[in-house]
Amino acid sequence: MASKKNRSRKANRKSPKKPGSANTWVSVRYRTVLAWIEAHRWHSIVLGIVVLFCGSLVGGYWIAQRLASRPTPAPKYASISDIPGLPQYKESDQPMPTIEEKPRPRPQVAAAATTTTSTTSAPATWRRNAVPFANLTSKPLIAIVIDDVGLDRPHSKRAWELPGPLTMSFLPYAKDLREQARAARGRGQELMLHLPMEPMGRADPGPGALLVSLSESELKQRVTTALDSFDGYVGVNNHMGSRFTANKPDMEIVLKLFKARGLMFLDSRTSAQTVGEQTAQELGVPTMPRNVFLDDDEAADAVRRRLAETEAIARRQGFVVAIGHPHEATLQVLAEWLPGLAAKGFALAPATAVLRKRNGWD
């Protein structure tokens, strides 16, 4: 009997486990968990949310650490104008002609529009914010207006650090606009607002542009937003706008807002069909046209030829307004040309000085 018993125990010790016993245990545990979840449904939902939240925090921190540890690549482009594929901020898709004025009588503009605001006896805004310039008659005046200022900050800074007085026309959607405008004014440069307007082609004038499709209320809102974008400027000139400046009803709406604020209007003349200057004169808004575009062709030699043309016009009519942009070649050529201007018998002047001389205002 003993041997049989021992054999039975030995056999029992060696007998394998029944197949499926481990799976059965897992199945039992799984059903137990499901039963608990079913019995505590809301607790389970809250617990799941807490677990997911904690996991996302840990995972997000780990990813942030990995990204922060990666070396930062050196910038590939020095300025916004170097980046391929972005729109080039030119006034017109086609070279615009130079405009030389014929001798004409002094325009009949209401005295209030030239000297004071419409609501007070204080000087108009364009006079109050003008860079002082006393001698209008001894030399031909040359006003250099730099458009598109503020967008490409390194090139804009180089522009307002050129010897002045120059006139810097800032785009209203530039970043740090008020700070940049103060810096330019601190260097003795006159300020203008470069207001985006709809062109004839497909070029993008930028956010907040004035469009002929806008209602009167939308148009006024966009103009007001742009006019409030910074302070200290003397007036407005159009950015692009070959379609918009040819639309007289819309230009009347816009120019009336300029008049209410005592601002001047420089017609950039991006289209031969513009009615900007004519409409401004009819409404009593101080105005004048652009004479020369310096850098439709951005090559340095082309800019030099345009500056020579600027000098010739200034000698013939006594003043000239030339518009350029903060392009690399334009800045380099201006840096070479400006120091020798006085020796040639010219006076570099802010835009408001040319406005006064052109209209015979003291």
C-alpha positions as CSV (number, residue, x, y, z in Angstrom):
1,M,0.0,0.0,0.0
2,A,2.8,2.3,0.9
3,S,4.5,1.9,-2.4
4,K,1.2,2.5,-4.2
5,K,0.6,5.7,-2.2
6,N,4.1,6.9,-2.9
7,R,3.7,6.2,-6.5
8,S,0.4,8.2,-6.5
9,R,2.0,11.2,-4.8
10,K,4.9,11.1,-7.2
11,A,2.6,10.8,-10.0
12,N,0.6,13.8,-8.7
13,R,3.7,15.9,-8.3
14,K,4.7,15.2,-11.9
15,S,1.3,15.6,-13.4
16,P,1.1,18.7,-15.6
17,K,-1.4,21.6,-15.1
18,K,-4.6,21.5,-16.9
19,P,-4.4,23.2,-20.2
20,G,-6.0,26.7,-20.3
21,S,-5.7,27.4,-16.5
22,A,-3.6,30.6,-17.0
23,N,-6.0,31.9,-19.6
24,T,-8.9,31.1,-17.3
25,W,-7.3,33.2,-14.6
26,V,-6.8,36.2,-17.0
27,S,-10.4,35.8,-18.1
28,V,-11.6,35.8,-14.6
29,R,-9.6,39.0,-13.8
30,Y,-10.8,40.7,-17.0
31,R,-14.4,39.9,-16.1
32,T,-13.9,41.2,-12.6
33,V,-12.5,44.5,-13.9
34,L,-15.3,44.9,-16.3
35,A,-17.8,44.2,-13.5
36,W,-16.2,46.8,-11.4
37,I,-16.2,49.4,-14.2
38,E,-19.9,48.6,-14.9
39,A,-20.7,49.0,-11.2
40,H,-18.6,52.2,-10.9
41,R,-19.1,53.8,-14.3
42,W,-18.7,57.5,-13.4
43,H,-15.7,56.7,-11.2
44,S,-14.1,54.9,-14.2
45,I,-14.7,57.8,-16.5
46,V,-13.1,60.3,-14.1
47,L,-10.2,57.9,-13.5
48,G,-9.7,57.5,-17.2
49,I,-9.7,61.3,-17.8
50,V,-7.1,61.8,-15.0
51,V,-4.9,59.1,-16.4
52,L,-5.1,60.6,-19.9
53,F,-4.4,64.1,-18.6
54,C,-1.3,63.0,-16.6
55,G,-0.1,60.9,-19.6
56,S,-0.4,63.9,-21.9
57,L,1.5,66.1,-19.5
58,V,4.4,63.6,-19.2
59,G,4.4,63.0,-22.9
60,G,4.3,66.7,-23.8
61,Y,7.1,67.5,-21.4
62,W,9.2,64.7,-22.9
63,I,8.5,65.9,-26.5
64,A,9.3,69.5,-25.5
65,Q,12.6,68.4,-24.0
66,R,13.6,66.5,-27.1
67,L,12.7,69.5,-29.3
68,A,14.6,72.0,-27.1
69,S,17.7,69.8,-27.1
70,R,17.9,69.9,-30.9
71,P,20.3,72.5,-32.3
72,T,18.7,75.6,-33.9
73,P,19.7,75.9,-37.6
74,A,21.3,79.1,-38.7
75,P,18.9,81.5,-40.5
76,K,19.0,80.9,-44.3
77,Y,17.9,84.3,-45.3
78,A,19.0,87.7,-44.1
79,S,15.8,89.6,-44.8
80,I,12.2,89.0,-46.0
81,S,13.1,90.2,-49.5
82,D,15.5,87.2,-49.8
83,I,12.9,84.6,-49.3
84,P,11.8,83.1,-52.6
85,G,8.1,82.8,-53.4
86,L,6.9,85.8,-51.3
87,P,5.2,88.7,-53.2
88,Q,7.5,91.6,-54.0
89,Y,6.1,94.8,-52.7
90,K,6.3,97.0,-55.7
91,E,4.1,99.9,-56.5
92,S,3.2,98.7,-59.9
93,D,3.6,95.5,-62.0
94,Q,4.9,97.8,-64.9
95,P,7.4,100.6,-64.8
96,M,5.6,103.9,-64.3
97,P,6.5,107.0,-66.2
98,T,8.3,110.0,-64.7
99,I,6.0,113.0,-64.2
100,E,7.3,116.5,-64.7
101,E,4.8,119.3,-64.0
102,K,4.3,122.3,-66.2
103,P,4.3,125.7,-64.7
104,R,0.8,126.4,-63.4
105,P,-1.0,129.0,-61.3
106,R,-1.3,128.5,-57.5
107,P,-4.3,126.2,-56.9
108,Q,-7.4,127.6,-55.4
109,V,-7.4,125.7,-52.1
110,A,-9.4,126.8,-49.1
111,A,-7.1,128.5,-46.6
112,A,-8.5,126.3,-43.8
113,A,-7.3,123.2,-45.6
114,T,-3.8,124.5,-45.9
115,T,-3.2,126.0,-42.5
116,T,-5.6,124.8,-39.8
117,T,-7.8,121.9,-39.0
118,S,-11.5,122.2,-39.7
119,T,-12.5,122.1,-36.0
120,T,-9.8,124.2,-34.2
121,S,-7.5,127.0,-34.8
122,A,-4.5,124.8,-34.3
123,P,-2.2,124.0,-37.2
124,A,-3.3,121.1,-39.4
125,T,-1.8,117.8,-38.6
126,W,0.5,117.7,-41.6
127,R,2.1,121.0,-40.5
128,R,2.2,120.0,-36.8
129,N,4.1,116.8,-37.5
130,A,6.3,118.1,-40.3
131,V,10.1,118.1,-40.0
132,P,11.0,121.8,-39.8
133,F,12.4,123.2,-43.0
134,A,12.9,127.0,-43.4
135,N,14.5,127.9,-46.7
136,L,12.2,126.9,-49.6
137,T,13.6,129.2,-52.3
138,S,17.4,129.2,-52.3
139,K,17.9,125.8,-53.9
140,P,15.9,123.2,-55.8
141,L,14.3,120.8,-53.3
142,I,14.5,117.0,-53.6
143,A,12.2,114.9,-51.4
144,I,13.0,111.2,-51.2
145,V,10.1,109.1,-49.9
146,I,10.9,105.5,-48.9
147,D,7.8,103.3,-49.2
148,D,7.1,99.9,-47.6
149,V,8.9,100.8,-44.4
150,G,8.4,98.6,-41.4
151,L,7.9,95.2,-43.0
152,D,11.6,94.2,-43.5
153,R,12.9,95.7,-40.2
154,P,16.7,95.4,-40.9
155,H,16.4,97.2,-44.2
156,S,13.9,99.7,-42.8
157,K,16.3,100.6,-40.1
158,R,19.1,101.1,-42.6
159,A,16.7,103.4,-44.5
160,W,15.9,105.7,-41.6
161,E,19.5,105.8,-40.6
162,L,20.5,107.4,-43.9
163,P,21.3,111.1,-43.7
164,G,18.1,113.1,-43.9
165,P,15.7,114.6,-43.9
166,L,14.0,111.8,-45.8
167,T,10.3,110.7,-45.6
168,M,9.6,107.2,-44.3
169,S,6.2,105.8,-45.4
170,F,5.2,102.9,-43.1
171,L,2.8,100.1,-44.0
172,P,0.0,99.9,-41.3
173,Y,0.3,96.2,-40.9
174,A,4.0,96.2,-39.9
175,K,4.9,94.7,-36.6
176,D,6.2,97.0,-33.7
177,L,4.9,99.9,-35.9
178,R,4.8,102.5,-33.2
179,E,8.3,101.7,-31.9
180,Q,9.7,101.7,-35.5
181,A,8.0,105.0,-36.3
182,R,9.4,106.6,-33.1
183,A,12.9,105.4,-34.0
184,A,12.7,106.9,-37.5
185,R,11.4,110.2,-36.2
186,G,14.1,110.2,-33.7
187,R,16.6,110.2,-36.6
188,G,15.0,113.3,-38.0
189,Q,13.0,111.6,-40.7
190,E,9.5,112.7,-41.6
191,L,6.7,110.0,-41.4
192,M,3.9,109.0,-43.7
193,L,1.3,106.2,-43.8
194,H,1.6,103.9,-46.8
195,L,-2.0,102.8,-47.2
196,P,-2.6,99.5,-49.1
197,M,-5.1,99.8,-52.0
198,E,-6.4,97.5,-54.6
199,P,-4.2,97.1,-57.8
200,M,-5.3,96.2,-61.3
201,G,-3.4,92.9,-61.4
202,R,-3.3,89.9,-59.1
203,A,-0.6,91.3,-56.7
204,D,-1.5,91.2,-53.0
205,P,-1.4,94.7,-51.4
206,G,-1.6,93.1,-47.9
207,P,-4.1,92.8,-45.1
208,G,-6.7,95.6,-44.7
209,A,-6.3,96.9,-48.2
210,L,-8.9,99.2,-49.6
211,L,-11.0,97.4,-52.3
212,V,-13.6,98.8,-54.7
213,S,-15.9,96.0,-53.7
214,L,-16.2,97.2,-50.1
215,S,-19.3,99.0,-48.8
216,E,-18.9,102.6,-47.6
217,S,-19.0,101.5,-43.9
218,E,-16.4,98.8,-44.5
219,L,-14.2,101.2,-46.4
220,K,-14.3,103.8,-43.6
221,Q,-13.6,101.1,-41.0
222,R,-10.4,100.0,-42.8
223,V,-9.2,103.5,-43.4
224,T,-9.8,104.4,-39.7
225,T,-8.0,101.3,-38.5
226,A,-5.0,102.2,-40.7
227,L,-5.0,105.8,-39.6
228,D,-5.0,104.7,-36.0
229,S,-2.1,102.3,-36.4
230,F,0.6,104.8,-35.3
231,D,1.1,108.5,-34.7
232,G,3.2,111.4,-35.8
233,Y,2.8,111.1,-39.5
234,V,2.1,114.0,-41.9
235,G,-0.1,112.3,-44.5
236,V,-0.8,109.3,-46.6
237,N,0.4,107.9,-49.9
238,N,-1.0,104.8,-51.7
239,H,0.6,101.4,-51.7
240,M,-0.3,99.9,-55.1
241,G,-3.8,101.0,-55.8
242,S,-3.9,101.3,-59.6
243,R,-7.6,100.1,-59.5
244,F,-8.7,101.9,-56.4
245,T,-7.2,105.3,-57.1
246,A,-9.0,105.3,-60.5
247,N,-12.4,105.0,-58.7
248,K,-13.5,108.6,-57.8
249,P,-16.5,107.8,-55.5
250,D,-14.3,105.6,-53.3
251,M,-11.4,108.1,-53.3
252,E,-13.8,110.8,-52.2
253,I,-14.8,108.7,-49.2
254,V,-11.1,108.1,-48.3
255,L,-9.9,111.7,-48.9
256,K,-12.7,113.2,-46.7
257,L,-11.4,111.1,-43.8
258,F,-7.9,112.4,-44.5
259,K,-9.2,116.0,-44.5
260,A,-11.0,115.5,-41.2
261,R,-7.7,114.6,-39.7
262,G,-5.7,117.4,-41.3
263,L,-3.5,115.1,-43.4
264,M,-1.9,115.6,-46.8
265,F,-2.1,113.1,-49.6
266,L,0.8,112.1,-51.8
267,D,-0.5,110.4,-55.0
268,S,2.0,107.7,-55.8
269,R,0.5,107.6,-59.3
270,T,0.7,103.8,-59.8
271,S,-1.7,104.3,-62.7
272,A,-2.2,106.9,-65.4
273,Q,-5.9,106.7,-64.6
274,T,-5.6,107.9,-61.0
275,V,-8.0,110.6,-59.9
276,G,-6.3,110.9,-56.5
277,E,-4.6,114.2,-56.8
278,Q,-7.5,115.8,-58.7
279,T,-10.1,114.7,-56.2
280,A,-7.9,115.8,-53.3
281,Q,-7.7,119.3,-54.8
282,E,-11.4,119.5,-55.3
283,L,-12.0,118.5,-51.7
284,G,-9.4,120.9,-50.3
285,V,-6.9,118.2,-49.2
286,P,-3.3,119.3,-49.4
287,T,-1.8,117.1,-52.2
288,M,0.9,116.6,-54.7
289,P,2.0,113.8,-57.1
290,R,5.0,111.5,-57.2
291,N,7.5,112.5,-59.9
292,V,10.0,109.6,-60.1
293,F,10.0,106.0,-59.1
294,L,13.6,105.1,-58.3
295,D,13.6,101.4,-58.3
296,D,11.1,99.8,-60.6
297,D,14.3,98.3,-61.9
298,E,16.1,97.3,-58.7
299,A,19.6,97.1,-60.3
300,A,22.0,99.6,-58.8
301,D,22.9,101.2,-62.2
302,A,19.1,101.7,-62.9
303,V,18.7,103.4,-59.5
304,R,21.6,105.7,-60.3
305,R,20.0,106.7,-63.7
306,R,16.7,107.5,-61.9
307,L,18.5,109.7,-59.4
308,A,20.2,111.6,-62.2
309,E,16.7,112.1,-63.7
310,T,15.5,113.3,-60.3
311,E,18.3,115.9,-60.2
312,A,17.4,117.1,-63.7
313,I,13.7,117.5,-62.9
314,A,14.5,119.4,-59.7
315,R,16.7,121.9,-61.6
316,R,13.9,122.5,-64.2
317,Q,10.8,122.8,-61.9
318,G,12.5,123.7,-58.6
319,F,11.4,120.6,-56.7
320,V,10.8,116.9,-57.1
321,V,9.4,113.9,-55.2
322,A,11.1,110.6,-55.8
323,I,9.8,107.3,-54.3
324,G,12.1,104.4,-53.5
325,H,11.9,101.2,-51.4
326,P,14.2,99.6,-48.8
327,H,15.8,97.3,-51.4
328,E,19.5,96.5,-51.0
329,A,20.6,98.2,-54.1
330,T,18.5,101.3,-53.4
331,L,19.9,101.7,-49.9
332,Q,23.5,101.3,-51.2
333,V,23.1,103.8,-54.0
334,L,21.3,106.4,-51.7
335,A,24.1,106.0,-49.2
336,E,26.6,107.0,-51.9
337,W,24.5,109.7,-53.4
338,L,23.1,111.6,-50.5
339,P,26.3,113.0,-49.0
340,G,27.2,114.9,-52.2
341,L,23.8,116.4,-52.9
342,A,24.4,119.8,-51.3
343,A,27.6,120.2,-53.3
344,K,25.6,119.9,-56.5
345,G,23.4,122.8,-55.4
346,F,20.3,120.8,-54.2
347,A,18.6,120.8,-50.8
348,L,17.4,117.5,-49.4
349,A,13.9,118.2,-48.0
350,P,11.0,116.4,-46.3
351,A,7.9,115.9,-48.3
352,T,6.0,118.7,-46.5
353,A,8.6,121.2,-47.7
354,V,8.0,120.3,-51.3
355,L,4.3,120.4,-50.7
356,R,4.6,124.0,-49.4
357,K,6.9,125.1,-52.2
358,R,4.8,123.5,-54.9
359,N,1.6,125.3,-53.7
360,G,3.3,128.6,-52.8
361,W,2.6,128.2,-49.0
362,D,5.0,129.7,-46.5
